[in-house]
């Protein structure tokens, strides 16, 4: 790689002799997302560059490449497209479709509660993405507002299919945050470390609750306290916090986020 730029220390201006790295869009515990430009195909992309502590692990590199290939085969209007994955010295990356808009997290922060119509429209589009993924044998494992993007035309796209699985095997001690942020984690992931299609639906039920009420259903000072509630408590009906929510919508939320009976 060429010499590093000021946009992100340690990441060169030209990644893998192909992608021009521009300003950062988002930072997380596992990766930084940059706006980028594919010099070969002359198109704008999003570059998710994993942090060096992950890139140093050979097993993670193999899992990352495998999950990226699976995600790249998932072509759907409600899924953020994966164009490429690769390595450049001590960096591993995904080149993805750039969604111009905002995350659902940003919208909830800006607006607080969303309207019933808006909440249902977003949920319906996320469900379309999940149905396509599940039919392809792919479980997301980390449905949360940060991974739900809304473009300027209100088209919803789900990001990071397969990434939670690649990261989750890297460090079992961090499973609560890696296999699903604890606020949205399903009971079976907490108790058995197991994710399936129902786990994604459970997480989406939690997201729908948050859109309708402006808060998460289970709160606690420590992640373990929240995880305990997911396992042992039923999600409350949104109408217990916000008046005017129809009974049918209460039923939808509590059905989607129902705990699985062993």
Secondary structure, 3 states (H helix, E strand, C coil): CCCECCCCCCCECEECCCEEEEEEEEECCCEEEEEEEECCCCEEEEEEEECHHHHCCHHHHHHHHHHHHHHHCCCCCCECCEEEEEEECCEEEEEECCCCEEEHHHHHHHHCCCCHHHHHHHHHHHHHHHHHHHHCCCCCCCCCHHHEEEECCCCEEECCCCHHHHHHCCCHHHHHHHCCCHHHCCHHHHHHCCCCHHHHHHHHHHHHHHHHHCCCCCCCCCHHHHHHHHHHCCCCCHHHCCCCCCHHHHHHHHHHCCCCCC
